[in-house]
């Protein structure tokens, strides 16, 4: 447990090669990791951070010196890279050691594949290593075959055959291979990516499975390859990463309004967008041919010409084409490609640009320049069939007539129709690739007190980027009040779909097990055949048979306990025989628990004759709980510290509570997370309880509710009613419709009561408890209500009815000291005088002042537990991380 307390979110360090085409995809991947709850730091050079335009991002960017001030600007790229490796080989270990001693130790280094030496540093310092390839799998396979000697260079045959790839001509290979003399050092650099890649824990490629299916399958057999693309801003794919419309870093000054405003004035599909990325340089002759080719196409065009390249434009070009074209120094490329006005992308076929175009469904005219661009162009034209490759003359020039012809073919030709259709297909497949989230099934026992906390936990998981489906009965799904919720609800039959009468709770439990076992298995099998098969089943601990189904069908199992750890410990000791019934001792001692009297135990234990089968059902949850991968408890560490520590030393226990809507804890999941999302009781919109509370002074109202199941006898209802009257405090009393007839008629008509109290059949409990007018919560001490009272800092009068409520009441009074527990008479009835006395004790007594201070303290501790870095937050992050990495 101490180790768990000291743990932080998994911290990932990402180190790209310091060029925009490498930084952007790795930064985008970093944002995806951060959206899953990981802590991510991106390390780049001081010179890069000083020159780039920074946007708000969930990733921390740390500068590290590459000693660029010591590098002569006339140095070659080869000289720079050699110096860069020497400097980084010193600075990177220093940074890792510093982080490891800062309280946020690193777990993994994701390094650019162009920096294989970074893996050696990671391994030496105890980090996992992941190589990130910013090129396609196809290009990776070609280089790997060269390094292994399977493909020998210089290539002397007209075509090349490589496993998982279509036949390639020499001119389809990366230029570093077929034109070795021009790039001797760069060839060595790209081959060196594979020098130690077999030592990496993961190999990430910025692509997606269906885009390069055969080569991905082939490479996956020989290395731990994972496709993680396309890494373009989430806004254009699944919108799962907040405020993610741009990469977040840009080395060139942006003036987005110039290009986007111009595009807004153009018809759909009428514009050719032209860009050659951040590095490619065209010669003056080529710039002239391209310029006049655009003009002759007679299409609108938006041409990005970097400031360093502007002088190469023909002098009269901008003026001659002012009605048709716009030339800008830089543009927000993803936003431009997403514009309805853009019908074609004339591109150098850099991998980032190619992926953006595929992901946004834009056909291409390709003019590859160097590196992997020639291979990408081959795939654009012949494999993905989303574009056309401009034919080049022997002197390496693309002529204006050829450029014009290709543009017209894409924009208006017969072949262009097929390209547009294919482009739309790849756009959908790219979106599917990033929306295939980890899928979690959650099945609560079908009563509101179990559904609500598990639904709230589900919403928390959904906020971490998980796809969550909550499974409940057909009957429940028909009667609940559904709110907008990020969790999908799936219904299964419990055998009572037609409203058959339930003879007894025991009969229902048995029939539910038979019907739900079959229907849950069928649902999982159906989901397993879908595009998003579930990875884990979070099941109510009261349904232990669900774990057997999950494991049989290949899912992990996580048991969710809707009661306290203290109650779990009591039942566990009973199941193990360490606690025997009937209990004959006056006090019971259980490890890490306070001494308990018999009447502090759950009622199933000290009153076995009233609940002969219920105790058996409760103990069945221990029949296989040790097989579950996680045991999740709706509590928080400091609330039950000793017993949590003891349990965590035995089993994979994780506290994940309090699971109440985030509006009341200060950690907002979504704009409207102010209720659980499901309610089995029709809200009484005419009650106006909140308006009534608004008229009352601070801490002047006693709120009374006994939950969704507890039923009081008529005598007890009468004693409670007159006890409330005797206290002379304002009260808001929730009495379910099925119970309203038990309220004394004389009380309802009593003028004093009408002036002092309000009786409603339903109210939004959390909103009520959070209201400043409420000074006391008279409660049955159900675990959900107890947690809500603690989390909102409301003192309690505890009036437990049965099961775990008695133990919760003991802790409310004697351990957490946030309330008083009413005393019952020999018949088990709480008299009006006792109720009056306890209310006054909490609302105005000296003891009440201490209770209020303690309540305020627990409110703070509950919020700390679920805020970032709190014990429950860490446990949820760990749960998600384990699923992501599994």
C-alpha positions, 0 to 999 in steps of 0.5 A: 500500500505504501508503494501504491500511495507513493506512485504517480501517474505513469510518466512518459518522456517523448523525444522527437528529432528536432524538425517540425515533420518529426515533432508534430506527429510525436506531439500529437501522439503525446496528447493522445497519451495524456488524454488517457490519463498519462503524464507526458513530457515532450523534450525538444531543443532550446532553439526549437522552443524559442522559434515555435508558436506554442498553443495550449496543450496537455503535454508539458514541453521541456527545452534541452540544449543542443548547444546550437549556439556552438554550431556554425550555421554553415555546418552540413546536416551531417555535422549538425546530427553528429554534434546533436547526438554527442550533446544529447547523449549527455543532456538526455541522461541528466534530464532523466535522472533529474526527473526520477528524483523530482517526485515524477519518475519516468517509466518510458522513453518514446524516442524518434527512430532516427535516434536509436542511441536514445534506447541505449540510454533508456535501458541503462537508466531502467526505462522502457523504450518505444521507437517512434517511426514517423514514416510508413510501415512500407518505407520501414520494411524497405530500409529494414530489408536493406539493413538485413542484406535482403535488398542489396544496393545499388539496386540493379534489377528493374523491380523489387519484391519485398514481403507484404509490399506490391512489386516496386520499380527502382524509382518507387524506392526511397531516393536515399536507396536509388540515388545513393551518391546524393545522400550517403550520410542520410542513407546511413541514418535511416538504416541505423534506425534498425540497428537495435530496434529488436531491444525496444519494448514497443515499435510505434508506426504513424499509420493504421492497420487497414492502410498498410494491412499486409506489411503491418501483418508481415512486420508484426511477426518479427517485432512488437509493432503497434500502429498508432496513427493517423496522428493528426489533431483530434478535431478532424477525426474523433474529437476525443482530445479537448481543444485539439484543432492544431498540432500545438507547435509551429515553427513558422508564423501563422496567419490562418485568417488569410487562407481560411477566409479566402477559402470560405468564398470559393465553391465546394471542391473548386480549390487546388491546395499546394504545399511542399512542407517545411523542408522541400526546396524547388529550383527556380525552373521548377517553381516557374513550371509549377506556377504556370501549370497552376495558372493554365489549369484555370482552377482556384488555387491556394499555394503555400510558399515559404518566405525563404522560397518567395524569390523563386516565384515568377515576377508577374505571377501573383498579379496575373493570377490574383483573381484565381489564386492566393499565395501565402507563406504558411497555412493551417494545413489540417484546417485547409484540407478540411475545408469544403472548398478544397478539391485537390492537394498538390503535394510533395507526398511527405508522410505527414501531408499524405496522412492528413490528406487521406484522413481528410478525404482529399484526392492528391496530385503528387510531386515527390522530392526526396526521401520516402516521398517517392514510395508514398507517391507510388502508394497514393497512385497505385495502392490507395488509388487516391491520386495521380503522380506527375511524370517527371522529365529526364532532367528531373523537371515536372513541366507545366503541361503535365501539372495542368493535365494531372490537376484537371484529371483529379478535379474533373476527369473520369479517373478523378471520380474514382479517386474522390470515392476512394478518398472518402473511403480512406477518410472513414477508415482513418476515423475508425482507426482512432475511434477504436477505444478500449471497450469496457463493459459494466454490469451492476446489480439492478437496483438504483443504489448499485447502478448509480455508483457504477454508472458514475465510475463509468462516466469517469472512465469515459472521460479518460477516453474509454468506450464504456457500455453499462449493462442493465435489465430490460425492465430497468432500462424502460423505467429509468430517467435517462440523461445525456451521458457518455456511457452507452446503455445496453439492456439484457433480460432478467426473466421479468421483461413482461412485468411478472410478479416477483414472489420474493427477493430470493426468487428474483436473485436466482432467476436473475442469475439464470437469465442474465448469465445466458444473456450476458454471455450472448451480449459479450459474444456479440460484442466480441464479433464487433469492431470494438470488442470489450477488454474487461468486465467490471461487475457488481461484486454481488454477481460473482458468476459474471467473472466466470463468464468474462474469463471464459470469453477472454475478458479481464474481470474487475469486481466493483464493491458498492459497500465500504471496505470495513463491511467487506472485511467483516463478511470476508472474516465470516466467510473464512470462518475467523468470525463465527455465527451466532456471535456470542462475544460482546465485542468483535475484533477484526484486523485494522478495524475498531472494536465492534459490538454485536449491534454494529455488525451488518444485520445479516450477521446478528439477525440471521433468522430474519435473513436466512438466504441473504447472508448466503448471497452476500458470502458468495461474492467471496467464492471467486473474488481472488480470480479478479484482476482488480477489486474496486471499492467505492471509498477513498484511502483516508476514509478507511486507511487502516482496513484499506492498507490491510486489504491492499496487502492481500489483494489487488484492492483499489479505492476509486471513490467517492463516485458522486457527480463531478459538479459536487467535487470540483473535478468536472468531467463534463458540463452537465455532470450534476446527477448520476444520469439514471433515476428509477423514481419519477422526479416530482417537478412540482415539489419546488424543494430547491426553491423552498430551500432558497428561502431558508437561512444557512444550516437551518434545515434538516434533510430526511431521506431513507433511500430507494429501498428502506421501508419504515413501519407505520409506528416508526413513521409516526415517531419520526414525523413528530420527532421532526416537529418537536425539534422545531427545525425546518425539515425537507422530508423525502417520502416515496410514493409507496410510503406516503400513506404512512405519514400521519394525516394530522401531521400533513394538515398541522399548520405548524408542520406546513410552516416548518416542513416540506414533504416530497416524493422525490428530490435531487439529493446531491443538490439538496445536500450541497445547498447552504440551507441544509445543516443536517442529514437524517439518513438510513446510512446507506453507503451511497447516502453516507458517502454523499453526506461526507463528500458534501460536508453535511453532519448526520443523524444516523438511523440505520435500518438493516444490512451494512447501514448499521456498520456505516452508522457506527463509523459515522458516529465513532470513527469519522465523528460526523454525526450521532446515531439514534438509540432504538427501544426494545421493539426496535423503534426510535422514539420521537424524543430520541429523534428530537434530541439527536437533531438538536445535538447536531444542529446546536449542541457543543458536540454539534460544533465538533461534528461540523468541523469534522464534516468540513474536514472530510469534505476536503479529504474526499475532494482531494482523493479524486482530484488530480494526484489524489489516491482515488485519481491515481488508482483510476489512472492506473486501472486505465493505464493497465488496460491501455498497455495490456 
